[in-house]
Amino acid sequence: MIPALSAAASGLQAASLRLESSAHNVANAQTPGFRRQEVQASARAGSGGVDTRVQRSTREGVSLEEEVVDQIAASALFKANAKVVATVDRTLGRWLDEKA
């Protein structure tokens, strides 16, 4: 796969996971003893992109303000990675038009 497309695809998945985890946290904010989900991301060596995993927080409770910020950040990350996918698509289309 094209490296930029691979990195953008992993970024889309990471942004989606962040949004899903935040929604889960908000839905369980009133649950006694609930520990929020946190998404940890790490760079993929060599190939670009990110690997993500979900883990439980060490502290109890949910900050709705923090969740709103996480949702806004996830939305921005998703949009940025979608732009990369669209740019790769356009670039490949032009390249194929020239070669055909």
mmCIF file as gemmi writes it, N, C-alpha and C atoms, coordinates in Angstrom:
data_model
loop_
_atom_site.group_PDB
_atom_site.id
_atom_site.type_symbol
_atom_site.label_atom_id
_atom_site.label_alt_id
_atom_site.label_comp_id
_atom_site.label_asym_id
_atom_site.label_entity_id
_atom_site.label_seq_id
_atom_site.pdbx_PDB_ins_code
_atom_site.Cartn_x
_atom_site.Cartn_y
_atom_site.Cartn_z
_atom_site.occupancy
_atom_site.B_iso_or_equiv
_atom_site.pdbx_formal_charge
_atom_site.auth_seq_id
_atom_site.auth_asym_id
_atom_site.pdbx_PDB_model_num
ATOM 1 N N . MET Axp A 1 ? 0.849 -1.177 0 1 0 ? 1 A 1
ATOM 2 C CA . MET Axp A 1 ? 0 0 0 1 0 ? 1 A 1
ATOM 3 C C . MET Axp A 1 ? 0.893 1.239 0 1 0 ? 1 A 1
ATOM 4 N N . ILE Axp A 2 ? 0.413 2.308 -0.546 1 0 ? 2 A 1
ATOM 5 C CA . ILE Axp A 2 ? 1.135 3.569 -0.576 1 0 ? 2 A 1
ATOM 6 C C . ILE Axp A 2 ? 1.322 4.047 0.864 1 0 ? 2 A 1
ATOM 7 N N . PRO Axp A 3 ? 2.555 4.416 1.243 1 0 ? 3 A 1
ATOM 8 C CA . PRO Axp A 3 ? 2.816 4.792 2.639 1 0 ? 3 A 1
ATOM 9 C C . PRO Axp A 3 ? 1.89 5.89 3.178 1 0 ? 3 A 1
ATOM 10 N N . ALA Axp A 4 ? 1.651 6.929 2.393 1 0 ? 4 A 1
ATOM 11 C CA . ALA Axp A 4 ? 0.778 8.012 2.879 1 0 ? 4 A 1
ATOM 12 C C . ALA Axp A 4 ? -0.637 7.505 3.112 1 0 ? 4 A 1
ATOM 13 N N . LEU Axp A 5 ? -1.102 6.632 2.245 1 0 ? 5 A 1
ATOM 14 C CA . LEU Axp A 5 ? -2.449 6.086 2.384 1 0 ? 5 A 1
ATOM 15 C C . LEU Axp A 5 ? -2.529 5.156 3.596 1 0 ? 5 A 1
ATOM 16 N N . SER Axp A 6 ? -1.491 4.384 3.803 1 0 ? 6 A 1
ATOM 17 C CA . SER Axp A 6 ? -1.439 3.497 4.97 1 0 ? 6 A 1
ATOM 18 C C . SER Axp A 6 ? -1.436 4.296 6.27 1 0 ? 6 A 1
ATOM 19 N N . ALA Axp A 7 ? -0.636 5.364 6.307 1 0 ? 7 A 1
ATOM 20 C CA . ALA Axp A 7 ? -0.576 6.206 7.504 1 0 ? 7 A 1
ATOM 21 C C . ALA Axp A 7 ? -1.924 6.888 7.746 1 0 ? 7 A 1
ATOM 22 N N . ALA Axp A 8 ? -2.552 7.369 6.684 1 0 ? 8 A 1
ATOM 23 C CA . ALA Axp A 8 ? -3.857 8.029 6.828 1 0 ? 8 A 1
ATOM 24 C C . ALA Axp A 8 ? -4.921 7.042 7.283 1 0 ? 8 A 1
ATOM 25 N N . ALA Axp A 9 ? -4.879 5.819 6.771 1 0 ? 9 A 1
ATOM 26 C CA . ALA Axp A 9 ? -5.858 4.806 7.173 1 0 ? 9 A 1
ATOM 27 C C . ALA Axp A 9 ? -5.727 4.492 8.668 1 0 ? 9 A 1
ATOM 28 N N . SER Axp A 10 ? -4.495 4.375 9.149 1 0 ? 10 A 1
ATOM 29 C CA . SER Axp A 10 ? -4.318 4.112 10.58 1 0 ? 10 A 1
ATOM 30 C C . SER Axp A 10 ? -4.747 5.326 11.401 1 0 ? 10 A 1
ATOM 31 N N . GLY Axp A 11 ? -4.542 6.523 10.866 1 0 ? 11 A 1
ATOM 32 C CA . GLY Axp A 11 ? -4.993 7.732 11.545 1 0 ? 11 A 1
ATOM 33 C C . GLY Axp A 11 ? -6.507 7.806 11.635 1 0 ? 11 A 1
ATOM 34 N N . LEU Axp A 12 ? -7.195 7.393 10.554 1 0 ? 12 A 1
ATOM 35 C CA . LEU Axp A 12 ? -8.659 7.347 10.577 1 0 ? 12 A 1
ATOM 36 C C . LEU Axp A 12 ? -9.153 6.367 11.637 1 0 ? 12 A 1
ATOM 37 N N . GLN Axp A 13 ? -8.507 5.211 11.707 1 0 ? 13 A 1
ATOM 38 C CA . GLN Axp A 13 ? -8.89 4.21 12.711 1 0 ? 13 A 1
ATOM 39 C C . GLN Axp A 13 ? -8.632 4.736 14.126 1 0 ? 13 A 1
ATOM 40 N N . ALA Axp A 14 ? -7.515 5.412 14.329 1 0 ? 14 A 1
ATOM 41 C CA . ALA Axp A 14 ? -7.189 5.953 15.649 1 0 ? 14 A 1
ATOM 42 C C . ALA Axp A 14 ? -8.201 7.018 16.066 1 0 ? 14 A 1
ATOM 43 N N . ALA Axp A 15 ? -8.561 7.894 15.134 1 0 ? 15 A 1
ATOM 44 C CA . ALA Axp A 15 ? -9.542 8.947 15.444 1 0 ? 15 A 1
ATOM 45 C C . ALA Axp A 15 ? -10.899 8.338 15.775 1 0 ? 15 A 1
ATOM 46 N N . SER Axp A 16 ? -11.29 7.319 15.028 1 0 ? 16 A 1
ATOM 47 C CA . SER Axp A 16 ? -12.566 6.648 15.295 1 0 ? 16 A 1
ATOM 48 C C . SER Axp A 16 ? -12.554 5.992 16.673 1 0 ? 16 A 1
ATOM 49 N N . LEU Axp A 17 ? -11.455 5.356 17.021 1 0 ? 17 A 1
ATOM 50 C CA . LEU Axp A 17 ? -11.349 4.703 18.322 1 0 ? 17 A 1
ATOM 51 C C . LEU Axp A 17 ? -11.405 5.732 19.451 1 0 ? 17 A 1
ATOM 52 N N . ARG Axp A 18 ? -10.763 6.88 19.252 1 0 ? 18 A 1
ATOM 53 C CA . ARG Axp A 18 ? -10.825 7.943 20.272 1 0 ? 18 A 1
ATOM 54 C C . ARG Axp A 18 ? -12.254 8.425 20.474 1 0 ? 18 A 1
ATOM 55 N N . LEU Axp A 19 ? -12.984 8.602 19.38 1 0 ? 19 A 1
ATOM 56 C CA . LEU Axp A 19 ? -14.362 9.062 19.479 1 0 ? 19 A 1
ATOM 57 C C . LEU Axp A 19 ? -15.244 8.009 20.146 1 0 ? 19 A 1
ATOM 58 N N . GLU Axp A 20 ? -15.072 6.738 19.764 1 0 ? 20 A 1
ATOM 59 C CA . GLU Axp A 20 ? -15.845 5.654 20.382 1 0 ? 20 A 1
ATOM 60 C C . GLU Axp A 20 ? -15.576 5.558 21.879 1 0 ? 20 A 1
ATOM 61 N N . SER Axp A 21 ? -14.323 5.66 22.264 1 0 ? 21 A 1
ATOM 62 C CA . SER Axp A 21 ? -13.972 5.574 23.686 1 0 ? 21 A 1
ATOM 63 C C . SER Axp A 21 ? -14.541 6.741 24.468 1 0 ? 21 A 1
ATOM 64 N N . SER Axp A 22 ? -14.489 7.927 23.881 1 0 ? 22 A 1
ATOM 65 C CA . SER Axp A 22 ? -15.05 9.095 24.552 1 0 ? 22 A 1
ATOM 66 C C . SER Axp A 22 ? -16.56 8.957 24.71 1 0 ? 22 A 1
ATOM 67 N N . ALA Axp A 23 ? -17.243 8.469 23.687 1 0 ? 23 A 1
ATOM 68 C CA . ALA Axp A 23 ? -18.692 8.257 23.78 1 0 ? 23 A 1
ATOM 69 C C . ALA Axp A 23 ? -19.007 7.231 24.88 1 0 ? 23 A 1
ATOM 70 N N . HIS Axp A 24 ? -18.206 6.187 24.973 1 0 ? 24 A 1
ATOM 71 C CA . HIS Axp A 24 ? -18.365 5.177 26.023 1 0 ? 24 A 1
ATOM 72 C C . HIS Axp A 24 ? -18.202 5.82 27.407 1 0 ? 24 A 1
ATOM 73 N N . ASN Axp A 25 ? -17.213 6.696 27.52 1 0 ? 25 A 1
ATOM 74 C CA . ASN Axp A 25 ? -16.969 7.369 28.798 1 0 ? 25 A 1
ATOM 75 C C . ASN Axp A 25 ? -18.139 8.26 29.191 1 0 ? 25 A 1
ATOM 76 N N . VAL Axp A 26 ? -18.657 9.018 28.245 1 0 ? 26 A 1
ATOM 77 C CA . VAL Axp A 26 ? -19.792 9.902 28.53 1 0 ? 26 A 1
ATOM 78 C C . VAL Axp A 26 ? -21.017 9.075 28.919 1 0 ? 26 A 1
ATOM 79 N N . ALA Axp A 27 ? -21.255 7.982 28.213 1 0 ? 27 A 1
ATOM 80 C CA . ALA Axp A 27 ? -22.422 7.139 28.503 1 0 ? 27 A 1
ATOM 81 C C . ALA Axp A 27 ? -22.347 6.528 29.901 1 0 ? 27 A 1
ATOM 82 N N . ASN Axp A 28 ? -21.14 6.335 30.407 1 0 ? 28 A 1
ATOM 83 C CA . ASN Axp A 28 ? -20.972 5.707 31.72 1 0 ? 28 A 1
ATOM 84 C C . ASN Axp A 28 ? -20.537 6.682 32.809 1 0 ? 28 A 1
ATOM 85 N N . ALA Axp A 29 ? -20.647 7.968 32.537 1 0 ? 29 A 1
ATOM 86 C CA . ALA Axp A 29 ? -20.173 8.982 33.481 1 0 ? 29 A 1
ATOM 87 C C . ALA Axp A 29 ? -20.837 8.879 34.852 1 0 ? 29 A 1
ATOM 88 N N . GLN Axp A 30 ? -22.083 8.436 34.908 1 0 ? 30 A 1
ATOM 89 C CA . GLN Axp A 30 ? -22.81 8.356 36.175 1 0 ? 30 A 1
ATOM 90 C C . GLN Axp A 30 ? -22.723 6.969 36.83 1 0 ? 30 A 1
ATOM 91 N N . THR Axp A 31 ? -21.966 6.074 36.231 1 0 ? 31 A 1
ATOM 92 C CA . THR Axp A 31 ? -21.819 4.726 36.786 1 0 ? 31 A 1
ATOM 93 C C . THR Axp A 31 ? -20.835 4.768 37.961 1 0 ? 31 A 1
ATOM 94 N N . PRO Axp A 32 ? -21.267 4.345 39.147 1 0 ? 32 A 1
ATOM 95 C CA . PRO Axp A 32 ? -20.367 4.37 40.309 1 0 ? 32 A 1
ATOM 96 C C . PRO Axp A 32 ? -19.12 3.509 40.069 1 0 ? 32 A 1
ATOM 97 N N . GLY Axp A 33 ? -17.96 4.053 40.39 1 0 ? 33 A 1
ATOM 98 C CA . GLY Axp A 33 ? -16.711 3.316 40.261 1 0 ? 33 A 1
ATOM 99 C C . GLY Axp A 33 ? -16.18 3.195 38.845 1 0 ? 33 A 1
ATOM 100 N N . PHE Axp A 34 ? -16.826 3.839 37.888 1 0 ? 34 A 1
ATOM 101 C CA . PHE Axp A 34 ? -16.392 3.726 36.488 1 0 ? 34 A 1
ATOM 102 C C . PHE Axp A 34 ? -15.034 4.385 36.295 1 0 ? 34 A 1
ATOM 103 N N . ARG Axp A 35 ? -14.193 3.705 35.535 1 0 ? 35 A 1
ATOM 104 C CA . ARG Axp A 35 ? -12.889 4.246 35.149 1 0 ? 35 A 1
ATOM 105 C C . ARG Axp A 35 ? -12.892 4.437 33.644 1 0 ? 35 A 1
ATOM 106 N N . ARG Axp A 36 ? -12.615 5.64 33.223 1 0 ? 36 A 1
ATOM 107 C CA . ARG Axp A 36 ? -12.708 5.986 31.81 1 0 ? 36 A 1
ATOM 108 C C . ARG Axp A 36 ? -11.724 5.19 30.96 1 0 ? 36 A 1
ATOM 109 N N . GLN Axp A 37 ? -12.094 5.036 29.701 1 0 ? 37 A 1
ATOM 110 C CA . GLN Axp A 37 ? -11.197 4.432 28.725 1 0 ? 37 A 1
ATOM 111 C C . GLN Axp A 37 ? -10.273 5.52 28.197 1 0 ? 37 A 1
ATOM 112 N N . GLU Axp A 38 ? -9.021 5.164 28.007 1 0 ? 38 A 1
ATOM 113 C CA . GLU Axp A 38 ? -8.046 6.071 27.418 1 0 ? 38 A 1
ATOM 114 C C . GLU Axp A 38 ? -7.416 5.38 26.218 1 0 ? 38 A 1
ATOM 115 N N . VAL Axp A 39 ? -7.287 6.106 25.139 1 0 ? 39 A 1
ATOM 116 C CA . VAL Axp A 39 ? -6.671 5.554 23.936 1 0 ? 39 A 1
ATOM 117 C C . VAL Axp A 39 ? -5.207 5.97 23.907 1 0 ? 39 A 1
ATOM 118 N N . GLN Axp A 40 ? -4.349 4.993 23.831 1 0 ? 40 A 1
ATOM 119 C CA . GLN Axp A 40 ? -2.91 5.233 23.746 1 0 ? 40 A 1
ATOM 120 C C . GLN Axp A 40 ? -2.467 4.972 22.31 1 0 ? 40 A 1
ATOM 121 N N . ALA Axp A 41 ? -1.732 5.909 21.746 1 0 ? 41 A 1
ATOM 122 C CA . ALA Axp A 41 ? -1.245 5.776 20.378 1 0 ? 41 A 1
ATOM 123 C C . ALA Axp A 41 ? 0.275 5.756 20.382 1 0 ? 41 A 1
ATOM 124 N N . SER Axp A 42 ? 0.835 4.954 19.495 1 0 ? 42 A 1
ATOM 125 C CA . SER Axp A 42 ? 2.288 4.921 19.343 1 0 ? 42 A 1
ATOM 126 C C . SER Axp A 42 ? 2.611 4.844 17.859 1 0 ? 42 A 1
ATOM 127 N N . ALA Axp A 43 ? 3.7 5.494 17.494 1 0 ? 43 A 1
ATOM 128 C CA . ALA Axp A 43 ? 4.11 5.534 16.087 1 0 ? 43 A 1
ATOM 129 C C . ALA Axp A 43 ? 4.546 4.151 15.628 1 0 ? 43 A 1
ATOM 130 N N . ARG Axp A 44 ? 4.157 3.816 14.403 1 0 ? 44 A 1
ATOM 131 C CA . ARG Axp A 44 ? 4.629 2.575 13.791 1 0 ? 44 A 1
ATOM 132 C C . ARG Axp A 44 ? 6.035 2.801 13.265 1 0 ? 44 A 1
ATOM 133 N N . ALA Axp A 45 ? 6.922 1.927 13.636 1 0 ? 45 A 1
ATOM 134 C CA . ALA Axp A 45 ? 8.307 2.055 13.18 1 0 ? 45 A 1
ATOM 135 C C . ALA Axp A 45 ? 8.405 1.694 11.696 1 0 ? 45 A 1
ATOM 136 N N . GLY Axp A 46 ? 9.041 2.567 10.953 1 0 ? 46 A 1
ATOM 137 C CA . GLY Axp A 46 ? 9.32 2.274 9.548 1 0 ? 46 A 1
ATOM 138 C C . GLY Axp A 46 ? 8.2 2.541 8.573 1 0 ? 46 A 1
ATOM 139 N N . SER Axp A 47 ? 7.02 2.02 8.822 1 0 ? 47 A 1
ATOM 140 C CA . SER Axp A 47 ? 5.944 2.1 7.833 1 0 ? 47 A 1
ATOM 141 C C . SER Axp A 47 ? 5.085 3.353 7.957 1 0 ? 47 A 1
ATOM 142 N N . GLY Axp A 48 ? 5.242 4.114 9.012 1 0 ? 48 A 1
ATOM 143 C CA . GLY Axp A 48 ? 4.399 5.285 9.229 1 0 ? 48 A 1
ATOM 144 C C . GLY Axp A 48 ? 3.069 4.876 9.83 1 0 ? 48 A 1
ATOM 145 N N . GLY Axp A 49 ? 2.322 5.851 10.25 1 0 ? 49 A 1
ATOM 146 C CA . GLY Axp A 49 ? 1.027 5.567 10.858 1 0 ? 49 A 1
ATOM 147 C C . GLY Axp A 49 ? 1.143 5.37 12.351 1 0 ? 49 A 1
ATOM 148 N N . VAL Axp A 50 ? 0.036 4.943 12.948 1 0 ? 50 A 1
ATOM 149 C CA . VAL Axp A 50 ? -0.01 4.756 14.395 1 0 ? 50 A 1
ATOM 150 C C . VAL Axp A 50 ? -0.68 3.429 14.743 1 0 ? 50 A 1
ATOM 151 N N . ASP Axp A 51 ? -0.281 2.899 15.868 1 0 ? 51 A 1
ATOM 152 C CA . ASP Axp A 51 ? -0.96 1.755 16.478 1 0 ? 51 A 1
ATOM 153 C C . ASP Axp A 51 ? -1.655 2.289 17.719 1 0 ? 51 A 1
ATOM 154 N N . THR Axp A 52 ? -2.871 1.828 17.965 1 0 ? 52 A 1
ATOM 155 C CA . THR Axp A 52 ? -3.626 2.306 19.116 1 0 ? 52 A 1
ATOM 156 C C . THR Axp A 52 ? -4.084 1.142 19.974 1 0 ? 52 A 1
ATOM 157 N N . ARG Axp A 53 ? -4.285 1.456 21.244 1 0 ? 53 A 1
ATOM 158 C CA . ARG Axp A 53 ? -4.848 0.479 22.159 1 0 ? 53 A 1
ATOM 159 C C . ARG Axp A 53 ? -5.643 1.231 23.214 1 0 ? 53 A 1
ATOM 160 N N . VAL Axp A 54 ? -6.632 0.565 23.753 1 0 ? 54 A 1
ATOM 161 C CA . VAL Axp A 54 ? -7.487 1.162 24.781 1 0 ? 54 A 1
ATOM 162 C C . VAL Axp A 54 ? -7.094 0.573 26.121 1 0 ? 54 A 1
ATOM 163 N N . GLN Axp A 55 ? -6.994 1.444 27.115 1 0 ? 55 A 1
ATOM 164 C CA . GLN Axp A 55 ? -6.736 0.971 28.475 1 0 ? 55 A 1
ATOM 165 C C . GLN Axp A 55 ? -7.604 1.754 29.444 1 0 ? 55 A 1
ATOM 166 N N . ARG Axp A 56 ? -7.781 1.214 30.624 1 0 ? 56 A 1
ATOM 167 C CA . ARG Axp A 56 ? -8.568 1.868 31.669 1 0 ? 56 A 1
ATOM 168 C C . ARG Axp A 56 ? -7.697 2.856 32.426 1 0 ? 56 A 1
ATOM 169 N N . SER Axp A 57 ? -8.295 3.962 32.793 1 0 ? 57 A 1
ATOM 170 C CA . SER Axp A 57 ? -7.61 4.963 33.594 1 0 ? 57 A 1
ATOM 171 C C . SER Axp A 57 ? -7.364 4.417 34.995 1 0 ? 57 A 1
ATOM 172 N N . THR Axp A 58 ? -6.364 4.963 35.655 1 0 ? 58 A 1
ATOM 173 C CA . THR Axp A 58 ? -6.096 4.552 37.036 1 0 ? 58 A 1
ATOM 174 C C . THR Axp A 58 ? -7.017 5.268 38.017 1 0 ? 58 A 1
ATOM 175 N N . ARG Axp A 59 ? -7.637 6.35 37.57 1 0 ? 59 A 1
ATOM 176 C CA . ARG Axp A 59 ? -8.535 7.096 38.464 1 0 ? 59 A 1
ATOM 177 C C . ARG Axp A 59 ? -9.994 6.87 38.082 1 0 ? 59 A 1
ATOM 178 N N . GLU Axp A 60 ? -10.85 6.976 39.078 1 0 ? 60 A 1
ATOM 179 C CA . GLU Axp A 60 ? -12.285 6.83 38.842 1 0 ? 60 A 1
ATOM 180 C C . GLU Axp A 60 ? -12.879 8.153 38.382 1 0 ? 60 A 1
ATOM 181 N N . GLY Axp A 61 ? -14.001 8.045 37.673 1 0 ? 61 A 1
ATOM 182 C CA . GLY Axp A 61 ? -14.737 9.235 37.273 1 0 ? 61 A 1
ATOM 183 C C . GLY Axp A 61 ? -14.421 9.687 35.864 1 0 ? 61 A 1
ATOM 184 N N . VAL Axp A 62 ? -15.308 10.563 35.382 1 0 ? 62 A 1
ATOM 185 C CA . VAL Axp A 62 ? -15.195 11.082 34.024 1 0 ? 62 A 1
ATOM 186 C C . VAL Axp A 62 ? -15.359 12.594 34.084 1 0 ? 62 A 1
ATOM 187 N N . SER Axp A 63 ? -14.474 13.294 33.42 1 0 ? 63 A 1
ATOM 188 C CA . SER Axp A 63 ? -14.599 14.744 33.278 1 0 ? 63 A 1
ATOM 189 C C . SER Axp A 63 ? -15.267 15.006 31.923 1 0 ? 63 A 1
ATOM 190 N N . LEU Axp A 64 ? -16.5 15.513 31.964 1 0 ? 64 A 1
ATOM 191 C CA . LEU Axp A 64 ? -17.209 15.765 30.708 1 0 ? 64 A 1
ATOM 192 C C . LEU Axp A 64 ? -16.488 16.81 29.866 1 0 ? 64 A 1
ATOM 193 N N . GLU Axp A 65 ? -15.836 17.766 30.504 1 0 ? 65 A 1
ATOM 194 C CA . GLU Axp A 65 ? -15.075 18.771 29.759 1 0 ? 65 A 1
ATOM 195 C C . GLU Axp A 65 ? -13.935 18.12 28.984 1 0 ? 65 A 1
ATOM 196 N N . GLU Axp A 66 ? -13.245 17.19 29.641 1 0 ? 66 A 1
ATOM 197 C CA . GLU Axp A 66 ? -12.146 16.472 29.002 1 0 ? 66 A 1
ATOM 198 C C . GLU Axp A 66 ? -12.654 15.631 27.828 1 0 ? 66 A 1
ATOM 199 N N . GLU Axp A 67 ? -13.822 15.051 27.988 1 0 ? 67 A 1
ATOM 200 C CA . GLU Axp A 67 ? -14.394 14.24 26.915 1 0 ? 67 A 1
ATOM 201 C C . GLU Axp A 67 ? -14.774 15.098 25.703 1 0 ? 67 A 1
ATOM 202 N N . VAL Axp A 68 ? -15.288 16.302 25.952 1 0 ? 68 A 1
ATOM 203 C CA . VAL Axp A 68 ? -15.625 17.199 24.842 1 0 ? 68 A 1
ATOM 204 C C . VAL Axp A 68 ? -14.358 17.561 24.067 1 0 ? 68 A 1
ATOM 205 N N . VAL Axp A 69 ? -13.287 17.859 24.794 1 0 ? 69 A 1
ATOM 206 C CA . VAL Axp A 69 ? -12.016 18.178 24.142 1 0 ? 69 A 1
ATOM 207 C C . VAL Axp A 69 ? -11.523 16.976 23.331 1 0 ? 69 A 1
ATOM 208 N N . ASP Axp A 70 ? -11.614 15.77 23.897 1 0 ? 70 A 1
ATOM 209 C CA . ASP Axp A 70 ? -11.2 14.566 23.176 1 0 ? 70 A 1
ATOM 210 C C . ASP Axp A 70 ? -12.033 14.365 21.909 1 0 ? 70 A 1
ATOM 211 N N . GLN Axp A 71 ? -13.328 14.626 21.99 1 0 ? 71 A 1
ATOM 212 C CA . GLN Axp A 71 ? -14.186 14.463 20.819 1 0 ? 71 A 1
ATOM 213 C C . GLN Axp A 71 ? -13.854 15.477 19.73 1 0 ? 71 A 1
ATOM 214 N N . ILE Axp A 72 ? -13.572 16.712 20.122 1 0 ? 72 A 1
ATOM 215 C CA . ILE Axp A 72 ? -13.186 17.738 19.147 1 0 ? 72 A 1
ATOM 216 C C . ILE Axp A 72 ? -11.853 17.356 18.492 1 0 ? 72 A 1
ATOM 217 N N . ALA Axp A 73 ? -10.907 16.901 19.294 1 0 ? 73 A 1
ATOM 218 C CA . ALA Axp A 73 ? -9.605 16.495 18.759 1 0 ? 73 A 1
ATOM 219 C C . ALA Axp A 73 ? -9.748 15.302 17.82 1 0 ? 73 A 1
ATOM 220 N N . ALA Axp A 74 ? -10.567 14.326 18.186 1 0 ? 74 A 1
ATOM 221 C CA . ALA Axp A 74 ? -10.78 13.154 17.334 1 0 ? 74 A 1
ATOM 222 C C . ALA Axp A 74 ? -11.408 13.562 16.009 1 0 ? 74 A 1
ATOM 223 N N . SER Axp A 75 ? -12.346 14.479 16.058 1 0 ? 75 A 1
ATOM 224 C CA . SER Axp A 75 ? -12.987 14.967 14.839 1 0 ? 75 A 1
ATOM 225 C C . SER Axp A 75 ? -11.974 15.656 13.923 1 0 ? 75 A 1
ATOM 226 N N . ALA Axp A 76 ? -11.113 16.497 14.498 1 0 ? 76 A 1
ATOM 227 C CA . ALA Axp A 76 ? -10.095 17.195 13.713 1 0 ? 76 A 1
ATOM 228 C C . ALA Axp A 76 ? -9.093 16.212 13.108 1 0 ? 76 A 1
ATOM 229 N N . LEU Axp A 77 ? -8.702 15.21 13.886 1 0 ? 77 A 1
ATOM 230 C CA . LEU Axp A 77 ? -7.778 14.188 13.371 1 0 ? 77 A 1
ATOM 231 C C . LEU Axp A 77 ? -8.406 13.398 12.233 1 0 ? 77 A 1
ATOM 232 N N . PHE Axp A 78 ? -9.683 13.065 12.379 1 0 ? 78 A 1
ATOM 233 C CA . PHE Axp A 78 ? -10.371 12.32 11.339 1 0 ? 78 A 1
ATOM 234 C C . PHE Axp A 78 ? -10.406 13.137 10.043 1 0 ? 78 A 1
ATOM 235 N N . LYS Axp A 79 ? -10.767 14.414 10.154 1 0 ? 79 A 1
ATOM 236 C CA . LYS Axp A 79 ? -10.843 15.278 8.976 1 0 ? 79 A 1
ATOM 237 C C . LYS Axp A 79 ? -9.484 15.43 8.3 1 0 ? 79 A 1
ATOM 238 N N . ALA Axp A 80 ? -8.43 15.592 9.096 1 0 ? 80 A 1
ATOM 239 C CA . ALA Axp A 80 ? -7.089 15.735 8.527 1 0 ? 80 A 1
ATOM 240 C C . ALA Axp A 80 ? -6.667 14.486 7.77 1 0 ? 80 A 1
ATOM 241 N N . ASN Axp A 81 ? -6.92 13.329 8.343 1 0 ? 81 A 1
ATOM 242 C CA . ASN Axp A 81 ? -6.548 12.082 7.676 1 0 ? 81 A 1
ATOM 243 C C . ASN Axp A 81 ? -7.413 11.823 6.451 1 0 ? 81 A 1
ATOM 244 N N . ALA Axp A 82 ? -8.672 12.224 6.498 1 0 ? 82 A 1
ATOM 245 C CA . ALA Axp A 82 ? -9.535 12.094 5.323 1 0 ? 82 A 1
ATOM 246 C C . ALA Axp A 82 ? -9.023 12.973 4.181 1 0 ? 82 A 1
ATOM 247 N N . LYS Axp A 83 ? -8.486 14.151 4.509 1 0 ? 83 A 1
ATOM 248 C CA . LYS Axp A 83 ? -7.899 15.023 3.482 1 0 ? 83 A 1
ATOM 249 C C . LYS Axp A 83 ? -6.693 14.359 2.831 1 0 ? 83 A 1
ATOM 250 N N . VAL Axp A 84 ? -5.897 13.663 3.618 1 0 ? 84 A 1
ATOM 251 C CA . VAL Axp A 84 ? -4.739 12.953 3.061 1 0 ? 84 A 1
ATOM 252 C C . VAL Axp A 84 ? -5.209 11.888 2.078 1 0 ? 84 A 1
ATOM 253 N N . VAL Axp A 85 ? -6.233 11.125 2.467 1 0 ? 85 A 1
ATOM 254 C CA . VAL Axp A 85 ? -6.773 10.097 1.573 1 0 ? 85 A 1
ATOM 255 C C . VAL Axp A 85 ? -7.264 10.729 0.273 1 0 ? 85 A 1
ATOM 256 N N . ALA Axp A 86 ? -7.989 11.839 0.366 1 0 ? 86 A 1
ATOM 257 C CA . ALA Axp A 86 ? -8.505 12.519 -0.831 1 0 ? 86 A 1
ATOM 258 C C . ALA Axp A 86 ? -7.364 13.031 -1.7 1 0 ? 86 A 1
ATOM 259 N N . THR Axp A 87 ? -6.309 13.546 -1.081 1 0 ? 87 A 1
ATOM 260 C CA . THR Axp A 87 ? -5.164 14.055 -1.837 1 0 ? 87 A 1
ATOM 261 C C . THR Axp A 87 ? -4.441 12.925 -2.558 1 0 ? 87 A 1
ATOM 262 N N . VAL Axp A 88 ? -4.246 11.816 -1.89 1 0 ? 88 A 1
ATOM 263 C CA . VAL Axp A 88 ? -3.614 10.657 -2.526 1 0 ? 88 A 1
ATOM 264 C C . VAL Axp A 88 ? -4.468 10.178 -3.696 1 0 ? 88 A 1
ATOM 265 N N . ASP Axp A 89 ? -5.772 10.14 -3.505 1 0 ? 89 A 1
ATOM 266 C CA . ASP Axp A 89 ? -6.686 9.716 -4.566 1 0 ? 89 A 1
ATOM 267 C C . ASP Axp A 89 ? -6.563 10.626 -5.786 1 0 ? 89 A 1
ATOM 268 N N . ARG Axp A 90 ? -6.582 11.932 -5.564 1 0 ? 90 A 1
ATOM 269 C CA . ARG Axp A 90 ? -6.463 12.882 -6.68 1 0 ? 90 A 1
ATOM 270 C C . ARG Axp A 90 ? -5.117 12.752 -7.38 1 0 ? 90 A 1
ATOM 271 N N . THR Axp A 91 ? -4.065 12.613 -6.59 1 0 ? 91 A 1
ATOM 272 C CA . THR Axp A 91 ? -2.718 12.506 -7.155 1 0 ? 91 A 1
ATOM 273 C C . THR Axp A 91 ? -2.58 11.251 -7.998 1 0 ? 91 A 1
ATOM 274 N N . LEU Axp A 92 ? -3.07 10.141 -7.488 1 0 ? 92 A 1
ATOM 275 C CA . LEU Axp A 92 ? -3.01 8.893 -8.261 1 0 ? 92 A 1
ATOM 276 C C . LEU Axp A 92 ? -3.848 8.992 -9.533 1 0 ? 92 A 1
ATOM 277 N N . GLY Axp A 93 ? -4.999 9.638 -9.433 1 0 ? 93 A 1
ATOM 278 C CA . GLY Axp A 93 ? -5.854 9.812 -10.597 1 0 ? 93 A 1
ATOM 279 C C . GLY Axp A 93 ? -5.154 10.608 -11.68 1 0 ? 93 A 1
ATOM 280 N N . ARG Axp A 94 ? -4.497 11.68 -11.297 1 0 ? 94 A 1
ATOM 281 C CA . ARG Axp A 94 ? -3.746 12.495 -12.276 1 0 ? 94 A 1
ATOM 282 C C . ARG Axp A 94 ? -2.593 11.723 -12.871 1 0 ? 94 A 1
ATOM 283 N N . TRP Axp A 95 ? -1.891 10.983 -12.035 1 0 ? 95 A 1
ATOM 284 C CA . TRP Axp A 95 ? -0.76 10.193 -12.522 1 0 ? 95 A 1
ATOM 285 C C . TRP Axp A 95 ? -1.225 9.14 -13.523 1 0 ? 95 A 1
ATOM 286 N N . LEU Axp A 96 ? -2.342 8.472 -13.202 1 0 ? 96 A 1
ATOM 287 C CA . LEU Axp A 96 ? -2.87 7.462 -14.116 1 0 ? 96 A 1
ATOM 288 C C . LEU Axp A 96 ? -3.361 8.105 -15.418 1 0 ? 96 A 1
ATOM 289 N N . ASP Axp A 97 ? -3.96 9.285 -15.339 1 0 ? 97 A 1
ATOM 290 C CA . ASP Axp A 97 ? -4.398 9.983 -16.548 1 0 ? 97 A 1
ATOM 291 C C . ASP Axp A 97 ? -3.226 10.305 -17.453 1 0 ? 97 A 1
ATOM 292 N N . GLU Axp A 98 ? -2.099 10.702 -16.867 1 0 ? 98 A 1
ATOM 293 C CA . GLU Axp A 98 ? -0.911 11.032 -17.661 1 0 ? 98 A 1
ATOM 294 C C . GLU Axp A 98 ? -0.293 9.801 -18.295 1 0 ? 98 A 1
ATOM 295 N N . LYS Axp A 99 ? -0.317 8.679 -17.582 1 0 ? 99 A 1
ATOM 296 C CA . LYS Axp A 99 ? 0.332 7.459 -18.065 1 0 ? 99 A 1
ATOM 297 C C . LYS Axp A 99 ? -0.544 6.688 -19.06 1 0 ? 99 A 1
ATOM 298 N N . ALA Axp A 100 ? -1.842 6.93 -19.028 1 0 ? 100 A 1
ATOM 299 C CA . ALA Axp A 100 ? -2.753 6.159 -19.902 1 0 ? 100 A 1
ATOM 300 C C . ALA Axp A 100 ? -2.797 6.689 -21.304 1 0 ? 100 A 1
